[in-house]
Amino acid sequence: CEILSSLPLQMSLYFNVYFFPFWWLITVAILYLKYPALSDYYKFILVTIMILVSLTELIRLYLGYVGNLLEKVPELAGFWLLTLLPQLPIILFLLFNEGLKIHSLERAVHIIFAAFLSFQVVAAFFTLKRMVNTLATRFRLTEFHRLEEQRPAPG
């Protein structure tokens, strides 16, 4: 029985669990400080982004842990999709949109968070690929053994 879970992915998830509250506190504190200087649509966008990222990150990290440690393909695929689609573009938006009046500390924590997300997208992709190939091989072998058992004995 080969272990299919990825140690680098699991380490990244572990450190991300501890980094996310730190990222959240710094982002909320800086948002509180610069909130009066922002335009109305940026105020709405940033509050919406903070709510969306907070909820998505909790679900994403849970799916990553379950999918990687228990070698469950659907959960790991959900983690990969949540990382690739909402999280990474949102962090890149927060990192590169100059209309948000980005503070240097804010830029630093966004860069670290973007690095976590980028690494997790790549690591989860290769882990998923390995898991799916191994499960497909197991399925084919099981089917082959089942067909051999059903075949009538010669003569």
KEKE-3310 file (N, C-alpha, C; in steps of 0.2 Angstrom, whole numbers, plus 5000, padded with zeros to 4 digits):
npx = (5004:5004:5009:5000:4998:5005:5019:5026:5015:5007:5015:5015:5001:5000:5008:5002:4989:4993:4998:4988:4978:4987:4989:4976:4973:4983:4979:4965:4968:4976:4966:4957:4964:4966:4953:4945:4951:4949:4940:4922:4918:4929:4929:4918:4922:4934:4929:4920:4929:4936:4927:4924:4936:4939:4929:4931:4944:4944:4936:4944:4956:4952:4947:4959:4967:4959:4958:4972:4978:4969:4969:4959:4951:4940:4939:4952:4953:4943:4949:4960:4953:4947:4958:4964:4954:4945:4954:4968:4967:4961:4970:4980:4974:4973:4986:4992:4984:4985:4976:4971:4979:4991:4999:5016:5018:5007:5008:5019:5014:5004:5012:5018:5007:5002:5013:5012:4999:5002:5012:5004:4994:5002:5008:4996:4991:5000:4999:4986:4986:4994:4987:4975:4979:4984:4973:4965:4973:4972:4958:4957:4965:4957:4945:4950:4954:4942:4935:4943:4940:4926:4927:4924:4931:4943:4939)
npy = (4994:5010:5026:5040:5053:5070:5076:5089:5097:5095:5101:5114:5117:5116:5126:5137:5137:5143:5155:5161:5168:5178:5185:5189:5197:5208:5213:5217:5227:5236:5239:5245:5257:5263:5265:5277:5284:5278:5276:5275:5263:5255:5253:5245:5234:5229:5226:5216:5207:5203:5196:5186:5179:5175:5166:5157:5153:5145:5134:5129:5126:5116:5106:5104:5098:5086:5080:5078:5071:5060:5054:5057:5060:5069:5079:5084:5089:5099:5107:5111:5118:5128:5135:5139:5146:5156:5161:5164:5173:5184:5187:5191:5202:5211:5212:5219:5230:5246:5256:5253:5259:5253:5247:5245:5234:5227:5223:5215:5204:5200:5195:5184:5176:5174:5167:5155:5151:5149:5139:5129:5126:5121:5109:5103:5099:5090:5080:5076:5071:5060:5053:5050:5043:5031:5026:5023:5013:5004:5001:4996:4984:4977:4975:4967:4955:4952:4948:4937:4928:4926:4919:4904:4888:4879:4865)
npz = (5000:4995:5001:4997:5000:5001:5008:5007:5003:5014:5024:5020:5021:5035:5040:5034:5041:5053:5048:5042:5052:5057:5045:5042:5053:5052:5039:5042:5052:5044:5035:5043:5046:5034:5029:5029:5019:5007:4992:4989:4982:4983:4996:4998:4990:4997:5009:5006:5000:5011:5019:5010:5008:5021:5024:5013:5015:5027:5023:5013:5018:5027:5018:5011:5021:5024:5011:5008:5019:5021:5009:4999:4984:4979:4989:4989:4976:4977:4986:4978:4968:4975:4979:4967:4960:4968:4978:4974:4963:4971:4980:4972:4967:4978:4980:4969:4965:4964:4967:4979:4989:4995:5009:5015:5024:5022:5009:5011:5018:5009:4999:5005:5007:4994:4989:4997:4992:4978:4978:4984:4974:4964:4971:4975:4963:4957:4967:4966:4953:4955:4964:4957:4946:4953:4959:4948:4943:4953:4952:4939:4941:4951:4943:4933:4941:4946:4934:4930:4940:4937:4925:4916:4921:4911:4902)
capx = (5000:5008:5006:4999:4998:5011:5022:5027:5008:5004:5019:5012:4995:5001:5011:4996:4985:4996:4999:4981:4976:4992:4988:4969:4974:4986:4975:4960:4970:4977:4960:4954:4967:4965:4946:4942:4955:4947:4933:4916:4918:4935:4927:4914:4926:4938:4925:4917:4934:4938:4922:4924:4943:4939:4925:4934:4950:4942:4934:4949:4961:4949:4947:4966:4969:4956:4960:4979:4979:4965:4969:4952:4952:4935:4941:4958:4951:4939:4954:4964:4949:4946:4964:4965:4949:4944:4959:4974:4965:4959:4976:4984:4971:4975:4994:4994:4980:4987:4970:4969:4983:4994:5004:5022:5017:5001:5011:5023:5010:5001:5017:5019:5001:5002:5018:5008:4994:5005:5015:4999:4991:5006:5009:4990:4990:5004:4997:4980:4987:4997:4981:4970:4982:4985:4966:4963:4976:4969:4951:4958:4967:4951:4941:4954:4953:4934:4934:4946:4936:4920:4928:4924:4937:4944:4937)
capy = (5000:5016:5032:5045:5060:5074:5079:5096:5100:5095:5106:5120:5118:5117:5133:5141:5137:5147:5161:5165:5173:5183:5189:5192:5203:5213:5215:5220:5232:5241:5241:5250:5263:5267:5265:5284:5287:5275:5278:5271:5257:5251:5251:5239:5229:5227:5222:5210:5202:5200:5191:5180:5176:5172:5160:5152:5150:5140:5128:5127:5122:5109:5101:5102:5093:5080:5077:5075:5066:5054:5053:5058:5064:5074:5084:5087:5093:5105:5112:5114:5123:5134:5139:5142:5151:5163:5164:5166:5180:5189:5189:5195:5209:5214:5214:5223:5235:5252:5260:5251:5262:5247:5249:5240:5228:5224:5220:5209:5198:5197:5191:5178:5172:5172:5161:5149:5148:5147:5132:5124:5125:5116:5103:5099:5097:5084:5075:5074:5067:5054:5049:5048:5037:5025:5024:5020:5007:4999:4999:4991:4977:4974:4973:4961:4950:4950:4945:4931:4924:4924:4915:4897:4884:4875:4859)
capz = (5000:4994:5003:4991:5002:4999:5013:5006:5003:5021:5028:5017:5024:5042:5041:5031:5046:5058:5045:5040:5057:5056:5039:5043:5058:5049:5034:5045:5055:5039:5032:5047:5046:5027:5027:5027:5013:5001:4988:4991:4979:4985:5003:4997:4987:5002:5015:5003:4999:5018:5021:5005:5009:5027:5023:5008:5018:5032:5019:5008:5023:5029:5012:5010:5026:5023:5005:5008:5024:5020:5002:4996:4978:4979:4994:4987:4970:4980:4989:4972:4964:4979:4979:4960:4957:4971:4983:4971:4960:4975:4984:4967:4966:4984:4980:4963:4963:4967:4969:4986:4993:4998:5014:5014:5028:5019:5003:5013:5020:5003:4995:5008:5006:4987:4989:5000:4987:4972:4980:4985:4968:4960:4974:4975:4956:4956:4972:4963:4947:4957:4967:4952:4942:4957:4960:4942:4942:4958:4950:4934:4943:4954:4938:4930:4945:4946:4927:4930:4944:4933:4919:4918:4921:4905:4901)
cpx = (5004:5005:5006:4999:5005:5013:5023:5020:5006:5008:5016:5006:4995:5003:5006:4991:4987:4997:4993:4979:4980:4990:4981:4970:4977:4982:4969:4962:4972:4971:4957:4957:4966:4958:4944:4945:4953:4941:4928:4916:4924:4933:4923:4917:4930:4934:4922:4923:4936:4933:4923:4931:4942:4935:4928:4940:4949:4940:4940:4954:4958:4949:4954:4968:4966:4958:4967:4980:4975:4965:4963:4952:4947:4937:4947:4957:4947:4944:4958:4960:4948:4952:4965:4961:4948:4950:4965:4972:4964:4965:4980:4981:4973:4982:4995:4990:4982:4982:4968:4974:4987:4999:5010:5021:5012:5004:5015:5019:5006:5006:5018:5013:5000:5007:5015:5003:4997:5008:5010:4995:4996:5007:5002:4989:4994:5002:4990:4981:4990:4991:4976:4973:4983:4978:4963:4966:4973:4962:4952:4960:4961:4946:4944:4953:4946:4933:4937:4942:4929:4921:4928:4930:4937:4942:4936)
cpy = (5006:5022:5037:5052:5063:5077:5087:5100:5100:5100:5113:5122:5119:5124:5138:5142:5142:5154:5165:5169:5179:5188:5192:5198:5209:5217:5219:5227:5238:5244:5246:5257:5267:5267:5272:5287:5284:5277:5273:5264:5252:5249:5245:5233:5225:5223:5216:5204:5199:5195:5185:5176:5172:5166:5155:5149:5144:5133:5125:5123:5116:5104:5099:5097:5086:5076:5074:5070:5059:5051:5052:5063:5070:5080:5088:5091:5099:5110:5115:5119:5129:5138:5142:5147:5157:5165:5167:5173:5185:5192:5193:5202:5213:5216:5219:5229:5241:5257:5259:5255:5257:5249:5243:5234:5224:5220:5214:5203:5195:5193:5184:5173:5170:5167:5155:5146:5146:5140:5127:5122:5120:5109:5099:5096:5090:5078:5072:5069:5060:5050:5046:5042:5031:5022:5021:5014:5002:4997:4994:4984:4974:4971:4967:4955:4947:4946:4938:4926:4921:4919:4908:4893:4880:4868:4853)
cpz = (5000:4997:4998:4993:5001:5006:5012:5006:5010:5025:5026:5021:5031:5043:5039:5037:5051:5055:5044:5046:5057:5050:5039:5048:5055:5043:5036:5048:5050:5036:5036:5047:5039:5025:5025:5021:5007:4998:4990:4988:4981:4993:5003:4995:4993:5007:5012:5002:5006:5020:5016:5007:5016:5027:5019:5011:5023:5028:5016:5013:5025:5024:5010:5015:5025:5017:5005:5013:5023:5013:4998:4990:4978:4983:4992:4981:4972:4982:4983:4969:4968:4979:4972:4958:4962:4975:4979:4967:4965:4979:4979:4966:4972:4983:4974:4961:4967:4970:4977:4991:4998:5003:5013:5018:5025:5013:5005:5015:5014:4999:4998:5007:4999:4986:4991:4994:4981:4973:4981:4979:4964:4964:4974:4968:4955:4961:4969:4957:4950:4960:4962:4948:4947:4958:4954:4941:4947:4955:4944:4936:4947:4949:4934:4934:4946:4939:4927:4934:4941:4927:4920:4917:4914:4906:4905)
residu = (CYS:GLU:ILE:LEU:SER:SER:LEU:PRO:LEU:GLN:MET:SER:LEU:TYR:PHE:ASN:VAL:TYR:PHE:PHE:PRO:PHE:TRP:TRP:LEU:ILE:THR:VAL:ALA:ILE:LEU:TYR:LEU:LYS:TYR:PRO:ALA:LEU:SER:ASP:TYR:TYR:LYS:PHE:ILE:LEU:VAL:THR:ILE:MET:ILE:LEU:VAL:SER:LEU:THR:GLU:LEU:ILE:ARG:LEU:TYR:LEU:GLY:TYR:VAL:GLY:ASN:LEU:LEU:GLU:LYS:VAL:PRO:GLU:LEU:ALA:GLY:PHE:TRP:LEU:LEU:THR:LEU:LEU:PRO:GLN:LEU:PRO:ILE:ILE:LEU:PHE:LEU:LEU:PHE:ASN:GLU:GLY:LEU:LYS:ILE:HIS:SER:LEU:GLU:ARG:ALA:VAL:HIS:ILE:ILE:PHE:ALA:ALA:PHE:LEU:SER:PHE:GLN:VAL:VAL:ALA:ALA:PHE:PHE:THR:LEU:LYS:ARG:MET:VAL:ASN:THR:LEU:ALA:THR:ARG:PHE:ARG:LEU:THR:GLU:PHE:HIS:ARG:LEU:GLU:GLU:GLN:ARG:PRO:ALA:PRO:GLY)
# end
